[in-house]
């Protein structure tokens, strides 16, 4: 490591707010405001460390003294090693960033194909090959691939006591159950506010399991968690689902997504929106809002996951495999100057609530879709509740 960085590292340490920890717990309960505390990265210029080998990468990523550092990776394939700490996963320090070769995201490859499923295990399930979310983390101009045995190539589930802001730009993610997973997971993420920006990124060929190019989800008891996601000029293609935005087996969650000039094309399903999803845990009072301008949802005719609705875009207020477990959930989609075309079954399908059993998913679920300047999309009649709910409290609307 360059001596210059060793001498200047105390500057970053002096403004460090808190250390990352997988077991850190944030306050519980609904949160609906943006973090106000600045991160270390916003207060000091990041020291730069050059990395050219896999052992160097592990040494620098795992050094707690490197909080706030920018690691610049030289052209190389960095094959993750299961004998290294954290099961060989890369878990970024607070306010740390990884940068590859500007202008060529394929020059730096992080290959996770050697990590077995057992080394992705964390207390709430499985995680990804590269973990971020501790303060202001960023990934730029790199490829992350091969995490077929994990939950995702890139995960945002590192929880700490400082605000979580993640930037992903000019990244390629492929060959995993999920290319990028923007996630608040479990009780340790209850009340967490996660702010993420993804731009000029390509996520493709993620076909293991549900095969999602991108997911943004509050899940498994992350009560009151909030995700604010901004997307611009990304390409999600060749996956079973291009992207999924949802609250799963949790309550009082919020997922808010803004999309500009993104491409959700050539998948099994382009985009799935589901405010409250239950597979046996109550999902109540959740919100998903999605707005898109000049994005595309086209040619989604590949193989989708099994036993899910299929279309270019699917919109569900409540969705459950157990009767009565999803109620008071709200999903909205505002689509402006987007392009549909050649999607299997339909361009867009919408339900207020949908259950896979013979009784309704719940009550008071709402789904609304508004289209502006969209030419003749194929949209079957929206369904308030499937199966029907006698009280009629589940509501759906599509306004063109």
Secondary structure, 3 states (H helix, E strand, C coil): CCHHHHHHHHHHHHCCCCCECCCCCCCCCCCCCCCCCCCHHHCCCCCEEEECCHHHHHHHHCCHHHCCCEEEECCEEEECCCCCHHHHCEECCCCCEEECECCECCCEEEECCCCCHHHHEECCEECEEEECCCCEEEEEEEEEECCCCCCEEEECCCCECCCEEEEEEEEEEECCCEEEEEEEECHHHCCCEEEEEEECCEEECCCCCCCEEEEEEEECCCCCCEEEEEEECCEEECCCEEEEEEEECCCCCEEEEEEECCEECCCCEEEEEEEEEECCCCEECCEEEEEEECCEEECCCCCCCCCCCCCCEEEEEEEECCCCCEECCEEEEEEECCEEECCCCCCEEEEEEEECCCCCCCCCCEEEEEEECCCCCCECCCEEEECCCCCCCCEEEEEC
